[in-house]
Amino acid sequence: MVAALIRGKPDAVLGLATGSSPMPLYEALGAENLDLGRVRGFSLDEYLGLGSTHKHSYAQVIRREVVDRLGLAPALIHTPDGEAADGALEAAGFEDRIRAAGGIDLQVLGIGSNGHLAFNEPPSAFTSRTRVVELADSTRADNARFFDSLEDVPTHAITQGLATIFEARHLLLIAHGHRKAEAVARAIEGPVTEQFPASMIQLHPNVTVILDEAAASKLQRA
Ligand SMILES: N[C@@H]1[C@@H](O)[C@H](O)[C@@H](COP(=O)(O)O)O[C@@H]1O
């Protein structure tokens, strides 16, 4: 789907997720023999306090795993600045850049074990825009595996809001493993509620969810 989008629109605008879930997608995209030099991209989120050169910043992850791996043009890929002096101003500027690009064609998403999308922790308003948020303890614990210790995981982040994500023309949610099964079932079959941000996808007109058997194992109507 991603390759087909880019073949039809070489300057497509992708929303880029970090985390482990989308990595196989990025690897597979690399095998497609596509010219990705005109593709534009916007990261979902960034840790607050980690600069773009910090090895655990999402800017660096996107740089390593997406830009360098796939030959994207660095100038066309935007990640919120985690070291911005004014987080609200940075968030507003990020929204402006998405709008100026004509919006996101396809937003790649993972799902947090607590039902977060990007860093929109429960509860998050469906009307929320890009903003500074505090991370849930469970999210910091989940992500500690990427850091040297739990203490090193930042406490805050800048994240695209749920309304920002919802405006993407196509949502592509990827999850694998038993660890995600409960969250996937609640997102797809549970009540649509701001208490469980990922349930918002039920309201979007164009969503694709890619799961392995383990992540799908708690769906009642599969
Ligand atoms: N902020 C990120 C999300 O954008 C990501 O989708 C999610 C799942 O991560 P993973 O794919 O590693 O399970 O949690 C992280 O905290």
The ligand as an ORCA input file, in Angstrom:
! r2SCAN-3c Opt
* xyz 0 1
  N       5.397      7.086     20.904
  C       5.482      5.764     20.440
  C       4.332      5.454     19.555
  O       4.351      6.292     18.429
  C       4.406      3.989     19.201
  O       3.520      3.702     18.168
  C       4.023      3.179     20.408
  C       4.217      1.689     20.253
  O       5.566      1.334     20.283
  P       6.094     -0.070     19.799
  O       5.801     -0.171     18.345
  O       7.577     -0.060     20.071
  O       5.375     -1.093     20.594
  O       4.627      3.690     21.563
  C       5.643      4.672     21.510
  O       5.715      5.170     22.776
*
